[in-house]
Amino acid sequence: MAESALPIATRIADACGASITLLHIVERGAPAQVHGERHLKGASEASTYLAEVARKLAAKGRQIELHTHEVPVGNVAESIATHAEEHNIDLIVLCTHGAGGMRDVIWGSIAQQVLQHTTLPILLTRAGDTSSVPFTPRTIMVPLDATAAAEAAIGPALGLARCLGSAMRLVVVVATPETVPGQWRPTATMLPTVTRELLDVQEEQAVAYLDRLVGEIRSTGIKASGEVRRGDAVTELANDTGEHADGLVVVATHGRAGLQAIWSPSVAARLLARTRAPVLLVRIVDAD
């Protein structure tokens, strides 16, 4: 399952001129199997395994580095983050595990925990996705909400678009009176006409906002487009990703409190559960 991350990692490394570091953390008290597959319990076994994976990847002239953390640890996520910092890693690539897919990773395990220990971006791909299909995203989708925090995703998306030859799509979702967030529903019920007019104004502002950003991106030589959708944020973003067959979604997010997103209630986490596209989580660093 973990090897499901390799096709994306190698494609990005090849396109961006990056090296690849294969890491295995020996887990303290590890079970014999995880998700029905063998679990590497010893340093020697892990090192042999990584060497074999590296041999296959290096056949195309890639620069591959290996590291096995031999001292068993109890907090694998923290150890991944620590090693990433020590090895000057620019991007952490992980796959999701378990039947719950993205939701399980975000709400319970390694990826979400790693995000709490590092400000490095984390790219998630689904375990079991076919490795024979090249990672060639035609478009990269960036969900925005007209805040500077959400725009933290634009820089990494722009860099990947340049390396991969992808176009960028910026998407803003404006609610309808029926889909306004919970805290605003009483007002929407009491003042439906005013609510509708305010949301229409918000849509107009979103169009102008995206026009400006799209213009700035195009000035760098990257193809870009913007779209404003109306409705529930998660539903519309998931539908939009499917309709345009986006190959990658880049989302800015906080790393605290169970991957608490910049939107409320936690749009990023719910979006992860409803898209097949790999998702790059860009950590928002809060000002002190």
Buried (B, 14 or more C-beta within 10 A) or exposed (E): BBEBBBBBBBBBBBBBEBEBBBBBBBBEEBEEEBEEEEEBBEBEBBBEBBEEBBEEBEEEEBEBEBBBBEEBBEBBBBBBBBBBEEEEBEBBBBBBBBEBBBBBBBBEBBBBBBBBBBEBBBBBBBBEBEBEEEBEBBBBBBBBBBEEBBBBBBEBBBBBBBBBEBBBBBBBBBBBBEBBBEEBBEEBEEEEEEBEEBBEEBBEBBBEBBEEBBEEBEEEEBBBBBBBBBBBBBBBBBBBBEEBEBBBBBBBBBBEEBBBBBBEEBBBBBBBBBBBBBBBBBBBEEEE
